[in-house]
Amino acid sequence: MKKITIIAVFLGFLLSSCVYMLPVIDYSYPHAGTSNNASIVVKDYESLGIITVKSSEIIDGFGNHTGSKITNEMLMLEAQKLGADDIINIRIDINEVKDFSADGKPFKTTFNYTATALAIKYTRGFAPVNEVRPSPATGSTNALVSSDRQSSDRLFSNAGANNWLSIGYTMAGVGLRYEYKLNPNLSLGADGYFQAFGNSKGGFTETFEFGVDFTARYYLLGGIFYVGAGLGIHGNYEYREIYNNNENNSGYDYDYYDWESDYPIGVALSPEIGVKINFGSQRGYFMDIGLKMPIITNDWGTHVNIVPYIGFAGIAF
């Protein structure tokens, strides 16, 4: 009877413990919302320069601290002065100095920190095609970025290459352009062109215009669209009305007008606008479609023309 009572008490205790047992909760992943739902991408960047930060920390004989080690905040605040988005290649040097009392015991230690880092500015982001990463919640894998999206990013980005060379058409003519990217937004270069059709005093007709310019461009909207200007030497077919005074066989003077034509050469300022589109990669084939308007000044006056350009054979390297 006594054994039965003990067994009954034990079973009752066990059942009551099951009733009040708290559920096991895994706190390794948030229950409301998610925190790991942003795809990590590889970012291209340009270097803005090296930054330097100094700091000191003093520890006395009682363990009291004065000053501070170098923190990430210090480095980022210094990098922001250059317009940087981030820092890389961080290196910290430590110089330790001990002060001793008259009996030879250390009573103060000074740590002098000097940190250097490279300040960078991001230019674009991309992820490898069909890269996969495990989900923290389920352990399953999901593609971060599709090949279609990556191709689109490449198509509309002109970052990465410094040299851009293209050959293309003008109006019944040909053109050649080269530019060097100083940064993602600004470039310097040169171009030359010839066209047999364009604006003249009689409207759009044969002009046989040619020119060579030094150019500067500024890129907008992620490096696709640009505005710019060129300065150089231009020539074009011109004609003008001239006045003559002659005496005929009867001895009478009479006035008449004639036409004179030539190829005067002068200085031209050429504003331009356009768009540059890549085909599949930062370095490789691209198309440059633009329109420039040379304003030519020479001994015959001022001539304004329109020069469309389609660079169909472009290479970036």
C-alpha positions in Angstrom: 0.0 0.0 0.0 2.9 2.3 0.9 4.5 1.6 -2.5 1.3 2.4 -4.4 1.0 5.7 -2.6 4.6 6.7 -3.5 4.1 5.8 -7.1 0.8 7.8 -7.3 2.5 10.9 -5.8 5.4 10.5 -8.3 3.1 10.3 -11.2 1.1 13.3 -10.0 4.2 15.4 -9.7 5.4 14.3 -13.2 2.0 15.2 -14.8 1.9 18.6 -13.0 5.4 19.4 -14.2 4.4 18.7 -17.8 1.4 21.0 -17.4 3.5 24.0 -16.2 6.6 23.3 -18.4 7.5 26.5 -20.3 7.9 26.2 -24.1 11.4 26.4 -25.6 11.9 29.5 -27.6 14.7 30.0 -30.1 15.9 33.6 -29.8 18.5 33.3 -32.6 16.0 34.8 -35.2 13.4 37.5 -34.7 9.8 36.3 -34.4 8.3 39.6 -35.7 9.7 40.8 -39.0 13.1 39.9 -40.5 16.5 41.4 -40.2 18.4 39.5 -42.8 16.3 40.3 -45.9 18.7 42.6 -47.6 20.9 41.1 -50.4 24.6 41.8 -49.9 26.1 43.0 -53.1 29.6 43.6 -54.3 30.2 47.3 -54.8 32.6 49.0 -57.1 34.2 52.1 -55.7 36.7 54.9 -56.3 39.5 55.9 -53.9 39.3 59.4 -52.4 42.5 59.3 -50.5 44.1 58.2 -47.2 42.8 59.6 -43.9 44.7 59.7 -40.6 43.3 59.8 -37.0 45.3 60.1 -33.8 44.1 59.5 -30.2 45.6 58.9 -26.8 44.6 56.9 -23.7 46.1 57.2 -20.2 45.8 54.6 -17.5 47.0 55.6 -14.0 48.1 53.3 -11.2 44.6 52.9 -9.9 43.3 51.6 -13.3 41.5 54.9 -14.2 41.2 55.6 -18.0 41.5 59.0 -19.6 41.1 59.5 -23.3 40.0 56.8 -25.8 41.1 54.3 -28.2 40.4 55.0 -31.9 36.8 54.2 -32.8 35.1 53.6 -36.1 33.1 56.8 -35.5 36.4 58.8 -35.5 37.5 57.3 -38.8 34.1 57.7 -40.5 33.8 61.4 -39.4 37.2 62.0 -40.9 36.3 60.2 -44.1 33.1 62.2 -44.5 35.2 65.3 -44.9 36.3 63.8 -48.3 32.8 62.9 -49.2 33.4 59.2 -48.6 30.8 56.5 -48.2 33.1 54.0 -46.4 36.7 53.1 -45.3 38.9 50.1 -46.1 42.5 49.0 -45.3 42.4 50.2 -41.7 45.7 50.0 -39.9 46.3 51.1 -36.3 49.8 51.7 -34.8 50.2 51.8 -30.9 53.0 53.5 -29.0 53.1 52.7 -25.3 54.8 55.1 -22.9 55.3 54.3 -19.1 56.0 56.9 -16.4 57.8 55.7 -13.3 57.9 57.1 -9.8 61.1 57.8 -7.9 61.2 54.3 -6.4 60.9 52.7 -9.9 57.2 51.8 -9.9 55.0 52.6 -12.9 52.3 55.0 -12.0 51.0 56.0 -15.4 50.8 54.3 -18.9 50.0 56.3 -22.0 48.9 54.6 -25.2 49.3 56.8 -28.4 47.2 55.5 -31.3 47.7 56.4 -35.0 45.2 55.0 -37.5 45.2 55.2 -41.3 42.5 54.1 -43.7 41.5 54.4 -47.3 38.4 56.5 -47.9 36.2 55.3 -50.7 33.1 56.3 -52.5 30.8 53.6 -54.0 30.0 53.9 -57.7 27.7 51.0 -58.4 26.7 47.6 -57.0 26.3 44.2 -58.6 26.0 40.6 -57.5 27.4 37.4 -59.2 24.8 35.7 -61.3 22.6 33.3 -59.3 24.6 33.7 -56.2 22.9 31.8 -53.3 23.1 32.3 -49.5 21.4 30.2 -46.8 18.3 31.6 -45.1 18.9 32.1 -41.3 15.4 30.8 -40.5 15.1 27.7 -42.7 18.6 27.0 -44.0 17.2 27.0 -47.5 18.9 28.9 -50.3 17.6 31.7 -52.4 19.0 33.5 -55.4 20.1 37.0 -54.5 20.0 38.4 -58.0 18.9 37.1 -61.3 21.0 37.2 -64.5 18.4 39.5 -66.1 18.8 42.1 -63.3 22.5 42.0 -63.5 22.5 42.4 -67.2 20.3 45.5 -66.8 22.7 46.9 -64.2 25.6 46.5 -66.6 23.7 47.9 -69.6 23.0 51.2 -67.9 26.4 51.8 -66.2 29.5 53.5 -67.5 31.7 53.0 -64.4 34.9 51.0 -64.5 36.6 51.9 -67.8 38.7 55.0 -68.2 39.2 55.1 -72.0 36.3 55.4 -74.4 36.9 55.3 -78.2 34.2 55.2 -80.9 33.8 55.6 -84.7 30.4 56.6 -86.1 28.2 58.4 -88.6 27.4 62.0 -89.0 25.1 63.4 -91.7 26.6 61.8 -94.8 29.9 61.7 -93.1 32.0 60.1 -90.4 33.3 61.0 -86.9 35.8 59.8 -84.4 35.7 60.3 -80.6 38.0 59.6 -77.7 37.5 60.5 -74.0 39.2 59.8 -70.7 37.1 59.5 -67.6 38.6 61.6 -64.7 35.9 60.3 -62.4 32.4 58.7 -62.8 30.9 62.1 -63.8 33.6 64.1 -65.6 35.7 63.3 -68.7 38.0 65.1 -71.1 38.7 64.1 -74.7 38.9 65.0 -78.3 36.8 64.4 -81.5 36.9 65.0 -85.2 34.2 64.8 -87.9 33.3 65.4 -91.5 29.8 65.7 -92.9 28.6 66.6 -96.4 25.2 67.7 -95.4 24.0 70.2 -92.9 22.7 73.7 -92.2 23.7 76.5 -94.6 22.3 79.9 -95.6 20.0 78.2 -98.1 18.7 75.7 -95.4 19.8 72.1 -95.1 22.0 71.4 -98.1 25.6 70.5 -98.9 28.0 72.1 -96.4 31.1 69.9 -96.5 31.9 70.8 -92.9 34.7 69.4 -90.9 36.2 70.1 -87.4 38.5 69.0 -84.6 37.6 69.7 -81.0 38.9 69.3 -77.4 35.9 68.3 -75.4 34.7 68.1 -71.8 31.6 66.1 -70.6 29.6 65.9 -67.5 27.5 62.7 -66.9 24.1 62.7 -65.3 21.7 60.1 -64.0 24.2 57.4 -63.1 26.6 58.0 -66.0 24.2 57.5 -68.9 23.2 61.0 -70.1 25.8 63.7 -70.7 26.1 67.3 -71.5 29.3 68.9 -72.7 31.2 71.4 -74.9 34.0 71.4 -77.3 36.5 74.1 -78.5 38.4 73.7 -81.7 39.1 74.5 -85.3 36.3 74.1 -87.9 35.8 74.8 -91.6 32.7 74.7 -93.8 31.6 75.5 -97.3 30.2 79.1 -97.3 28.9 81.5 -99.9 28.1 85.2 -99.8 26.7 87.8 -102.0 29.1 90.4 -103.3 28.6 93.8 -105.0 30.3 94.8 -108.3 30.3 98.0 -110.3 31.2 97.7 -114.0 31.1 99.9 -117.1 29.5 98.4 -120.2 30.4 99.0 -123.8 28.2 102.1 -124.1 30.1 103.8 -121.3 27.3 103.5 -118.7 28.1 102.2 -115.2 25.8 99.6 -113.8 25.7 97.7 -110.5 25.2 94.0 -110.2 25.4 91.3 -107.5 27.4 88.1 -107.6 28.1 85.2 -105.4 31.4 84.1 -103.9 32.1 80.7 -102.2 35.0 79.3 -100.3 36.0 77.1 -97.3 36.7 79.6 -94.5 38.3 78.2 -91.3 37.6 79.6 -87.9 37.3 78.8 -84.2 34.2 77.0 -83.0 32.5 76.5 -79.6 30.3 73.3 -79.8 27.8 72.5 -77.0 26.6 68.9 -77.0 24.2 66.5 -75.4 23.9 62.7 -75.7 23.6 59.3 -74.2 26.1 56.4 -73.8 24.9 52.8 -73.5 27.0 49.8 -72.6 26.4 46.3 -74.0 26.9 43.8 -71.3 30.0 44.9 -69.3 31.9 47.9 -68.0 34.7 47.3 -70.4 33.7 46.3 -73.9 31.4 47.5 -76.6 29.2 50.6 -76.2 27.1 53.0 -78.3 27.5 56.8 -78.1 24.5 58.8 -79.5 24.9 62.6 -79.4 24.1 65.9 -81.0 26.5 68.9 -81.1 26.0 72.4 -82.4 29.2 74.0 -83.7 29.1 77.8 -83.6 31.9 78.7 -86.1 33.4 82.2 -86.2 35.6 83.2 -89.1 36.4 86.1 -91.4 33.0 85.5 -93.1 31.0 85.9 -90.0 29.3 83.3 -87.7 27.9 80.0 -88.9 25.9 77.6 -86.8 25.5 74.0 -87.8 24.0 70.8 -86.4 26.1 67.6 -86.2 24.3 64.4 -85.1 26.6 61.5 -84.2 25.9 57.8 -83.8 29.0 56.0 -82.5 28.2 52.4 -83.6 31.7 50.9 -83.1 32.7 51.9 -79.6 35.2 50.1 -77.3 35.8 50.9 -73.6 39.1 49.9 -72.0 
